[in-house]
Amino acid sequence: MGRVAALGERSRVAGLALAGAVVLVADDPTAVRRIWRTLPDGVDLVILTPAAAEALESASAAPGGRRPLTAVMPP
């Protein structure tokens, strides 16, 4: 299995580093979409904060046309 990343606001994702997730801090929709387009290689699962998920509703696939699995954190 590939790596797990957490994408969203610092206050919501920082603690997931303790579980081994790659933490990708994005505090606004533009940053979320920019980071999504440049996901690190080997990321197969992205845990999204609700705000990050909303920012990605109309986003295209990640690099290479791949679309990793996503899970949205509860509000």
C-alpha positions as CSV (number, residue, x, y, z in Angstrom):
1,M,0.0,0.0,0.0
2,G,1.1,3.5,-0.7
3,R,1.3,6.4,1.6
4,V,-1.5,8.3,3.4
5,A,-1.7,12.0,3.3
6,A,-3.9,14.5,5.2
7,L,-4.9,17.7,3.4
8,G,-6.6,20.7,4.9
9,E,-6.4,23.3,7.7
10,R,-3.3,23.0,9.9
11,S,-5.4,22.7,13.1
12,R,-7.3,19.7,11.7
13,V,-4.5,17.7,10.1
14,A,-1.4,18.3,12.1
15,G,-2.1,15.5,14.6
16,L,-2.3,13.0,11.8
17,A,1.5,13.2,11.4
18,L,1.7,11.2,14.6
19,A,0.0,8.3,12.8
20,G,2.4,8.5,9.9
21,A,0.4,10.6,7.5
22,V,2.1,13.0,5.2
23,V,0.5,16.3,6.3
24,L,-0.3,18.8,3.6
25,V,-1.4,22.1,5.1
26,A,-3.8,24.2,3.0
27,D,-5.7,26.9,4.8
28,D,-7.7,28.2,1.8
29,P,-9.4,26.7,-1.3
30,T,-6.7,27.9,-3.7
31,A,-4.0,26.2,-1.7
32,V,-6.0,23.0,-1.5
33,R,-6.4,22.8,-5.3
34,R,-2.7,23.6,-5.8
35,I,-1.5,20.9,-3.4
36,W,-4.0,18.4,-4.9
37,R,-2.5,19.0,-8.4
38,T,1.0,18.3,-6.9
39,L,0.4,15.4,-4.6
40,P,3.6,13.5,-3.8
41,D,4.2,10.3,-5.7
42,G,3.1,7.2,-3.9
43,V,0.1,8.8,-2.1
44,D,-2.8,6.3,-2.4
45,L,-5.2,7.7,0.2
46,V,-5.9,11.4,1.1
47,I,-7.8,12.3,4.2
48,L,-9.6,15.6,3.6
49,T,-11.0,18.1,6.0
50,P,-14.6,19.1,5.2
51,A,-13.3,22.5,3.8
52,A,-10.7,20.8,1.6
53,A,-13.3,18.3,0.3
54,E,-15.6,21.3,-0.6
55,A,-12.7,23.0,-2.4
56,L,-12.1,19.9,-4.5
57,E,-15.7,19.2,-5.5
58,S,-14.9,20.4,-9.1
59,A,-11.2,19.7,-9.1
60,S,-9.6,17.6,-11.8
61,A,-7.6,14.4,-11.2
62,A,-4.3,14.5,-9.5
63,P,-1.0,14.4,-11.5
64,G,-0.9,11.8,-14.2
65,G,-4.7,11.5,-14.3
66,R,-4.7,9.4,-11.2
67,R,-7.3,9.9,-8.5
68,P,-6.3,8.6,-5.1
69,L,-8.9,7.3,-2.7
70,T,-10.3,10.1,-0.4
71,A,-11.9,10.1,3.0
72,V,-13.5,13.1,4.5
73,M,-13.0,13.9,8.3
74,P,-16.2,14.5,10.2
75,P,-17.0,18.2,10.9
